[in-house]
Amino acid sequence: MEIFVEVMGGDLQAALDTVAAAGGGTVFLRPGRHHAGPIRLSDNVTLHIEENAVLAFAPDYKQYGSNTVSVLAEASNRAYIVAQNARNIALVGKGTIDGGGDAFHTGFDASVGTFTPFAERPRVLVLEDCQDIRLEDVQITDSPMWTIHLVRCRNIAVHGVRVSNNRQLPNTDGIVIDSCSDVTITGAVIRTADDGICLKTSFSEKEIGRCERITVSDSVIESKSCALKIGTESFGDITEVSFLRCRIENSNRGLGIFSRDGGKVENVVFRDIEVDCSETPDGFWGSGEPFTITKLTRRPERPAGTVCKVLVENISGRCQGAVNLFAEEPGGIDNVVLRASTLRMEEGPLGTARQYDLRPTNADLAPPKGTEGRGNAWVRAEDGNIVGLFAYPGGLPGVFAQNVTGLEIENVTIDRPRPLPAGWNSATITLVP
């Protein structure tokens, strides 16, 4: 069944419900600007947003009470578009979804370089406990919060999706793959202030899941957090992950694994990736790092899981920060191979890369009383310094590794300035047992 929704007088949800009641089909959103409230997708339904069609949502969090989801993101549990326990659903077409994110912040905080977001912000698209999903070609702009969030889903194909968000609005992740299996993402173009493509295993009222058999390839990412990331929410295991043939542009961190919540991360490959990583103000996590692994317990009742069997191969480009590998205890990070890579390391304009960043810490979950900051972002201690930032021992190196066992560095070149800038370590590689 096919239904065409025109700009004037078209009821998108009614059209979707009609197609679902008929056993499935496609709803075409015709060119023009369409205004909508909460949208829900059902079995065997495709929403096709045609080229030059724009789907814009009412910028009022309260309107989306019917679209609550199981995973809390900051203080938010709602989304513009939701599907739950659905099969064979698709969001396709060359049109645009306008997230209206500018309505969900209180203004710009120059001290940390970000806008201050509302606590309650809707995500654009959340699919929970669904299978056989296709997302293709759609462009999403100006998301208030995480843009695409896929939770406990399987058999997902994402191709050609484009995300363009405010580069200074925190927690506007591009695509979040959360406790999902059998996922392929190809040809995505994501430009956002927060993580580009991020794998998680979040906590919710449902059981803790696994994230496995995930492949991301041939995509372009711009991120002011971490472009291609695993964690930080890592309650369940994450395994069999490949990031291949991607290009990272004008980003903060390039590649990252962050273990915090008890799940193990293993069998991960980053291969054939170009990076371009620059320093950022302290309000953003990390600063100019091409590759980072940190293993740090932030909940005493859930010790962070180990990170092991990681291959980083044929990485090239420029950076202003170091390769940073940090575990709290020996063996927390094990069997990491850095191979056949060439990086040009430059001095940044801010000096923020001279510290390694262990956020999020326990302090970021809930800032202690009397401190300045924002939960899950940054906390400024009484001495004025941000909690979780530490000076590299001896100055900024090219590679820093603490408590890493089984580390192999093969045919890796890091081209550093000569003479070295002030505050840089004379050793390219610093290993702390």
C-alpha positions in Angstrom: 0.0 0.0 0.0 1.2 3.5 -0.8 0.0 6.8 0.7 1.3 10.3 -0.4 1.2 13.0 2.3 1.0 16.6 1.0 2.1 19.6 3.0 -1.4 21.1 3.3 -3.8 19.0 5.3 -1.7 15.8 5.5 -1.8 13.8 8.7 1.5 11.8 8.8 0.7 9.6 11.7 -2.8 8.8 10.4 -1.2 7.8 7.1 1.4 5.6 8.9 -1.4 3.9 10.9 -3.4 3.3 7.8 -0.5 1.6 6.0 0.2 -0.5 9.1 -3.4 -1.6 9.4 -3.3 -2.8 5.8 -0.4 -5.1 6.5 2.4 -2.7 5.5 3.6 -0.3 2.7 5.1 3.1 2.2 4.2 6.6 3.2 5.7 9.2 0.9 6.2 12.7 2.4 5.9 15.1 -0.6 8.2 18.1 -1.1 7.6 21.1 1.2 7.8 21.7 5.0 5.7 19.3 7.1 5.1 20.1 10.8 4.6 17.2 13.2 4.3 16.0 16.8 5.3 12.5 18.1 5.5 9.9 15.3 5.5 6.1 15.8 6.5 3.4 13.2 5.0 -0.1 13.1 5.7 -3.4 11.4 6.3 -3.5 7.7 6.1 0.3 7.3 8.5 2.5 5.3 8.6 6.3 5.7 10.0 7.8 2.5 10.9 11.5 2.9 11.1 12.7 -0.7 13.8 15.1 -1.9 13.0 18.7 -1.0 10.6 17.5 1.7 11.3 18.7 5.3 9.9 17.0 8.4 10.0 19.5 11.3 9.0 18.7 14.9 7.4 21.0 17.5 10.2 22.1 19.8 8.4 21.3 23.0 9.6 18.4 25.1 6.2 18.0 26.9 4.5 17.1 23.6 6.4 13.8 23.4 5.1 12.1 26.5 3.6 9.4 24.3 7.0 8.6 22.8 8.9 7.6 25.9 11.8 5.1 25.6 13.6 2.8 28.0 17.1 4.3 28.0 17.6 7.6 29.8 19.9 10.0 28.1 20.9 12.6 30.7 17.4 13.5 32.0 15.6 12.7 28.7 13.5 9.7 27.9 11.6 10.9 24.8 12.0 11.1 21.0 10.4 12.6 18.0 10.2 9.3 16.1 9.9 6.0 18.0 9.4 2.3 17.1 9.3 -0.5 19.7 9.2 -4.2 19.1 8.7 -3.7 15.3 9.9 -5.7 12.3 10.8 -4.7 8.8 10.8 -0.9 9.2 12.5 1.7 7.1 13.3 5.4 7.0 14.5 6.4 3.5 14.6 9.1 0.9 16.7 12.2 0.2 14.6 14.6 2.3 15.4 16.2 5.6 14.4 15.9 9.2 14.8 19.3 11.1 15.5 18.7 14.8 15.1 22.3 15.9 17.9 22.0 18.4 18.4 25.7 18.8 15.2 25.8 21.0 16.8 23.4 23.6 19.7 25.4 25.1 20.0 28.4 27.4 22.9 30.1 25.6 26.7 29.9 25.0 29.2 29.4 27.8 32.4 30.9 26.5 34.4 29.5 29.5 34.1 26.0 28.2 33.3 26.6 24.6 29.8 25.0 24.5 26.1 25.9 24.6 24.4 24.9 27.8 21.6 22.5 26.9 18.3 22.0 28.6 18.2 18.9 30.9 15.2 17.6 28.9 15.8 17.3 25.1 14.2 14.8 22.7 16.2 12.5 20.5 15.2 12.5 16.9 14.9 8.7 16.2 14.8 5.9 18.7 14.2 2.3 17.7 14.0 -0.3 20.5 13.8 -4.1 20.3 13.3 -4.0 16.6 14.7 -6.1 13.8 15.3 -5.8 10.1 15.8 -2.1 9.9 16.8 0.0 6.9 17.9 3.7 7.2 19.0 5.2 3.9 19.9 8.6 2.5 17.9 10.7 4.9 19.5 13.9 6.2 18.9 15.0 9.8 19.9 18.5 10.9 20.1 20.3 14.2 19.3 17.5 16.6 18.7 18.6 20.2 20.1 15.4 21.6 21.4 12.0 20.3 20.3 11.9 16.7 19.7 8.2 15.9 19.6 5.8 18.8 19.2 2.1 18.1 18.6 0.0 21.2 18.6 -3.8 21.5 17.9 -4.1 17.7 19.3 -6.6 15.2 19.8 -6.8 11.5 20.3 -3.1 10.8 21.5 -1.6 7.5 22.4 2.1 7.4 23.5 3.6 4.2 24.1 7.2 3.0 22.6 8.8 6.1 23.7 12.4 6.7 23.7 14.2 10.0 24.6 17.9 10.5 24.2 19.3 14.0 25.3 22.4 15.9 29.1 21.8 16.5 28.9 23.4 20.0 25.8 21.7 21.5 26.8 18.8 23.7 25.4 15.2 23.5 24.2 15.5 19.9 25.8 12.2 18.9 25.2 11.2 15.3 24.4 7.4 15.4 24.3 5.5 18.7 24.4 1.7 18.4 23.3 0.4 21.8 23.2 -3.3 22.7 22.6 -4.2 19.0 23.8 -7.0 16.8 24.5 -7.5 13.1 24.8 -3.8 12.1 26.4 -2.3 9.0 26.8 1.4 8.5 28.2 2.6 5.1 28.5 5.9 3.3 27.4 8.0 6.3 28.4 11.7 6.6 28.1 12.9 10.2 29.1 16.3 11.5 28.3 17.0 15.1 29.5 18.4 18.4 29.5 15.1 20.2 30.4 11.5 19.2 30.0 10.7 15.5 29.2 6.9 15.6 29.2 5.5 19.0 28.7 1.9 20.3 27.2 1.5 23.8 25.6 -1.1 26.1 23.4 1.1 28.2 21.5 0.4 31.4 17.7 0.4 31.5 14.9 -1.4 33.2 15.4 -4.2 30.7 18.2 -6.7 30.8 21.8 -5.5 30.0 22.5 -6.5 26.4 25.6 -7.1 24.2 26.8 -5.2 21.2 28.3 -7.5 18.6 29.1 -7.9 14.9 29.2 -4.2 14.0 30.9 -2.9 10.9 31.2 0.8 10.1 32.9 1.6 6.7 33.5 4.3 4.0 32.1 7.1 6.1 33.1 10.7 6.8 32.9 12.0 10.4 33.4 15.4 12.0 33.1 15.4 15.8 34.0 17.7 18.7 34.1 14.6 20.9 35.1 11.3 19.5 34.5 10.5 15.9 34.4 6.7 16.0 33.8 5.5 19.6 33.1 2.6 21.8 31.6 3.5 25.3 31.4 5.2 27.6 28.2 3.4 28.7 29.5 -0.2 28.7 27.4 -2.3 31.1 27.4 -5.2 28.7 30.1 -6.7 26.5 31.1 -5.2 23.2 32.8 -7.5 20.7 33.5 -8.1 17.0 33.6 -4.5 15.8 35.3 -3.1 12.7 35.8 0.5 11.6 37.1 0.5 8.1 38.1 3.0 5.4 36.7 6.1 7.1 37.8 9.8 7.0 37.8 11.9 10.1 37.7 15.6 9.5 38.2 18.6 11.8 37.6 16.6 14.9 38.7 16.4 18.6 39.3 12.8 19.2 39.5 10.4 16.3 39.2 6.8 17.5 38.3 5.8 21.0 37.4 3.0 23.4 36.2 4.0 26.9 35.4 1.2 29.4 33.6 2.4 32.5 30.7 0.1 33.6 31.6 -3.6 33.8 31.3 -4.9 30.3 34.4 -6.3 28.4 35.5 -4.7 25.1 37.3 -7.1 22.8 38.1 -8.0 19.1 38.1 -4.5 17.7 39.7 -3.3 14.5 40.4 0.2 13.3 41.9 0.0 9.8 42.6 2.3 6.8 41.4 5.6 8.5 42.5 9.2 7.8 42.4 11.5 10.9 42.5 15.2 11.4 42.4 16.0 15.1 42.8 19.4 16.7 42.7 20.8 20.3 39.4 22.0 21.8 38.5 23.9 24.9 38.2 22.0 28.2 34.4 21.7 27.9 35.0 19.0 25.3 36.4 15.6 26.4 39.9 15.0 25.1 42.0 17.3 22.9 43.4 16.5 19.5 44.0 12.7 20.2 44.1 10.4 17.1 43.4 7.3 19.2 42.5 6.7 22.9 41.7 3.8 25.1 40.8 4.5 28.8 39.7 1.9 31.3 38.4 3.6 34.5 35.9 2.5 37.1 33.3 5.2 37.8 30.8 3.1 39.8 32.5 1.2 42.7 29.8 -1.5 42.5 30.6 -2.1 38.8 34.3 -2.2 38.1 35.2 -1.3 34.6 35.7 -4.2 32.2 38.9 -5.1 30.4 39.8 -3.9 26.9 41.7 -6.5 24.9 42.5 -7.6 21.4 42.5 -4.3 19.6 44.2 -3.7 16.2 44.9 -0.2 14.9 46.3 -0.4 11.4 47.1 2.0 8.6 46.0 5.2 10.3 47.3 8.4 8.8 46.9 12.1 9.0 47.5 14.9 11.5 46.9 15.5 15.2 47.7 17.9 18.0 47.4 15.4 20.9 49.0 12.1 21.7 47.9 8.5 21.3 46.6 7.9 24.8 46.2 4.4 26.5 45.4 4.4 30.2 44.2 1.7 32.6 43.9 2.0 36.4 45.7 -1.3 36.9 48.0 -3.6 34.9 46.1 -5.8 32.5 43.1 -3.5 32.3 44.1 -2.9 28.7 45.8 -5.9 27.0 46.9 -7.1 23.6 46.8 -3.8 21.6 48.6 -3.6 18.3 49.5 -0.3 16.6 50.7 -1.1 13.2 51.8 0.5 9.9 50.6 4.1 10.7 52.0 7.6 10.1 50.9 10.6 12.0 52.0 14.3 11.8 51.9 15.8 15.2 51.5 19.6 15.4 51.5 22.1 18.3 48.0 23.2 19.0 46.9 26.8 19.7 45.3 26.1 23.1 47.7 23.9 25.0 44.9 21.6 26.1 46.5 18.6 24.5 49.3 18.7 27.1 46.9 16.9 29.5 45.4 13.5 29.2 41.7 13.3 29.9 40.1 10.6 32.0 36.5 11.9 31.9 33.9 10.6 32.6 34.9 9.9 36.2 32.7 9.4 39.2 32.5 13.2 39.6 30.9 13.6 36.2 28.0 11.3 37.1 26.9 13.9 39.7 29.0 17.0 40.4 29.7 17.2 44.2 27.8 19.8 46.1 29.3 23.2 45.9 31.3 22.6 42.7 30.8 24.2 39.4 29.9 22.1 36.4 27.4 20.0 34.5 26.7 16.3 35.1 28.3 14.0 32.5 30.2 16.9 31.0 32.7 18.8 33.2 33.2 19.6 36.9 35.5 22.4 38.0 37.1 21.8 41.4 37.7 24.4 44.1 41.2 25.1 42.7 39.6 26.1 39.4 40.8 23.1 37.4 38.5 20.7 35.6 38.3 17.3 37.3 39.7 14.4 35.3 42.5 16.2 33.4 46.2 15.3 34.2 49.5 16.6 32.9 51.5 14.0 31.0 54.6 13.0 33.1 57.6 14.7 31.5 55.5 16.6 28.9 53.4 15.7 25.9 54.6 12.5 24.1 53.6 11.0 20.8 52.3 7.8 22.5 51.4 7.5 26.2 50.6 4.1 27.7 50.0 3.4 31.4 49.2 -0.1 32.8 49.0 -1.6 29.3 50.1 -5.2 28.8 50.8 -6.9 25.5 51.3 -3.6 23.7 52.9 -4.0 20.2 54.0 -1.0 18.2 55.1 -2.0 14.7 56.2 0.4 11.9 54.5 3.4 13.4 55.9 6.9 12.6 55.0 10.0 14.5 56.5 13.1 12.9 56.9 15.7 15.7 58.1 19.3 15.3 61.8 20.1 15.6 62.8 21.7 17.8 60.1 20.4 20.2 57.7 23.0 21.6 57.8 23.9 25.2 56.0 21.4 27.4 56.6 18.5 25.1 58.3 15.2 26.2 61.7 14.5 24.5 60.5 10.9 24.3 58.1 10.1 21.5 56.8 7.0 23.4 56.2 7.1 27.2 55.4 3.8 28.9 54.3 3.8 32.5 54.1 0.3 34.1 
